[in-house]
Amino acid sequence: MSHSLEPIALCRSPYKEKFAIPRQPNLVPAAIGRLELQGDCNRAECLRGLEQFSHLWLIFSFHQNLAQGWKPMVRPPRLGGNARIGVFASRATFRPNGLGMSVVKLHRIGQQGKLHFVEIAGLDLLDGTPIYDIKPYIPYSDAVPEAAGGYASEAPTPMPMQILPQALAAMAAAEQAHPGFTQLAEQVLAQDPRPAYQANAEPDEAREYGVRLHDRDLRWQVRQGCNCVTDVVAL
Ligand code: SAM
């Protein structure tokens, strides 16, 4: 049986590219996004009662990867990027139906002109991600304290961040334009966004990495296990 779906909302996110988006939600609580209701769903009634819940489930499409199809086995970064496991034993983005699910924190419900939106925190979604459903998180049944986490049992160890003197003014400017930017940068870099093969290799301290957060290009180098911010360029 096939079933066609239309997005009920679009996600507005500080993450403007896939690189450096955390691999799961709630690892970067400073990431604040917005779910903008679409079409027939853009009405206050659809959200009535949602404010009673602290967290939400989002069902969404890995829309930027759909064209690349899927494979039955994947190499999760948590296993170093080499070992292969079945797609259904992973949270990989290349999946048969291209669907993702994330638990996020509900910040507030609001309206701007005719647009109804839900502000969320801790998302792991790219800007523009189509949302197919929003459901309240129900702790008594959704939380399973005795659950086994397999190869992803432990949260990754966070990496520290240092802002190099040459980047202090640019970081302050980004903070002024986007309050919370410094914390966002720190939490994003703490996840070590480098590809697993680079993170596990002998570090190349001269190599500079960059990622777009909001309208800034955050640039850093990895020196002695620390993320050193070298610049924050306004785009
Ligand atoms: N929590 C979700 C899940 O388990 O289904 C997503 C996990 S997936 C490993 C998280 C990654 O999806 C992010 O690091 C980002 O690179 C990627 N991603 C997020 N939104 C996407 C989108 N719209 N299209 C393609 N990839 C996306």
Residues whose N, C-alpha, C, O or C-beta is under 5 A from the ligand:
A	BS01	SAM	K18 I21 P22 R23 Q24 P25 S61 F62 H63 Q64 N65 R91 A92 T93 L99 G100 M101 S102 D124 L125 L126 T129
